[in-house]
Amino acid sequence: MPEFLGIPLFGWISMAIGAIIVIFVLVKFLRRPKRKTTDGYLIKDVHVIVGDGSELFHQNVLIKDGIIQKIGGEAIDDAAAAAIDGRGYTLMPGLIDSHLHIQGGFGCHNEEESDVFLREKIPQIFSEGMLPFGITTIKDLDAPKHFIYKLRDKLRSGEITGPELLIVGPNFTAPGGHPASTLGSNSPWAKEEMAIEVSTPEQVSAGIRELKEAGVDFLKFTYQGGDYWYFGEKRTIVKIGKDLMQQIIREGKENGLNATAHVFYYDDVKELLEAGIYGIEHGILDVDIEPDDPIIALWKESGARFVPTVNAMTYENDPARLDHSLHNLKVLFDAGIPIAMGTDNMLESMTGEIEQRELAYYVEAGLSPMQAIILATKNGAEHLGIADRKGLVKEGMEADLILLEQNPAEDISNIKLIDKVFLRGRIVFSQKAISSYDIPEYSYPDGVSRMQYRKTGDAEARCVDVSGYADKNEITQVLNRGDAIWSEETFHVAGNLSCTDWHYARPSDQTELTARKDGEYIKLSGTFKGKAREKTYRIGDGLWYQMMDMALPAFVASEEQQIVFYSIGTGNNRGALELGEFAAEKAGEETVEVNGTAYDCVKVTLVLTAFSWAWTGLFWYDKESGQLVQTGEKGKGAEKLGYQLCKIE
């Protein structure tokens, strides 16, 4: 074979082909479409709730480097920012909760268990139970100290994504006071971690030094004594001495730490204000105060801030405390007392729905929706000392923001309709699609027009009438307690038993509600316990199984193994008038005997998804007729029966 410069002709040909391939690949690479680099977000044509009571319309908002860079009605040219169409949406500051508890010592009895909770539960709590509800800043008012210090460091380093956290560390209290004898009663470890019990000035000074070295943001102490109901158990707690209370406030200020106090009673609040307290937690809950009460002038003169926790009063043994809380909140607000939203939310078992409910209580107390929003944004930032960077939608502020489908300043229930949440300029939540299912149209068997049920060992009975279903898509349910009607409901439903409209009446407490499906939303109005209510819930194409267990025959007849559905609560618990999300699952087949008749049944389990650990409902449906035969619930190692079928007509 011929050679040139010692290289065979074949070698030259191979090198030429290789060079052509390299040139071809290089040209293709250089001519490839340039991938757009996204840097920040540009929200276009959005309605803005600033956070101070003002609103802006048709605004363009540029977010970069975690900061709100530009806001204005003029077009903003930034090709690197990802565009978000804000038409019809509302942008507002993230919510600030100035009083909650992340870990209360309920399920953790030593540092090892606490570390497991921090490692395995906290990321989920923040990603599923806080950020999706628009909560971007929180202040923890007592948690095991080693837990809260570790969590603070992990949030600051970015190891855990969650709201900005401010802390108080363990609380000062008297020996035998709250939380030492309440939250700390679960274990010696929790007591040591959560309470600094003091009875001498030296102990107070030592505690303040310890907390200052730990880098806490505020001090907190309990200024309450006497009878205290703790999860249904009556206890007597000891109040810290007045001289020690004054010392905590005074020495705290000297060390750059403002003090805030847990307090329930008028006389105690008065003493705290006279001593120069920075913050009042919970408030006056033993009496109603009026605008001319001398304590208001004292409060204004002191400059003390107020953090109500209205929703937490629904836990109190004395129902009057909720009434006092609502009344006094409005009086203090009208008097110009600086108020910031707090909830007393316990994140071990609750979600950010509590913060949304707290705002609804503020409106119930007489504040406008916009005024309630101010308490949870601008006022919260001022209370926590971070108003230079948080609490407002303004240029230069940190981009902790909520993008909502509808305007919460028009209806506070719209605070639930969150499309996106931004934390320091990053999207940390984007609305998930509501699941839809292939549930075929359902028909009741011939001969089934009414079903009667009675609760096991109880005088409670219910009658479900489906005689109007075939012609009018109408079903009624009457619940009797003893000889009296407790509630009456009328449902209009689609073929898959998903509700289209619903009427509920409970005369005993002046409750009468009407709700209708309107596109992707459910609109509710009426009175609940004598108080006017209007609410909007987003449901999309989801199943509105307002009939709960009586809607599940359609699911049982389908090919689906598990479904998620929604229902509006009407009880006396914290789910009242909330759109609860439930998960139903087929759990096999069982034969059950009811009133001497054996039924071959499909067993269905049901949980409230936000509290799946707390309750499991059990339901048995006859395979032949599809009708509900028996209900129950799952307790610790046992099943407790509820309703049983008495008669089918």
Summary of the structure (lengths in Angstrom):
residues: 649
radius of gyration: 29.9
end to end distance: 102.1
largest distance: 113.8
contacts: 2143
relative contact order: 0.09
helix: 29%
strand: 35%
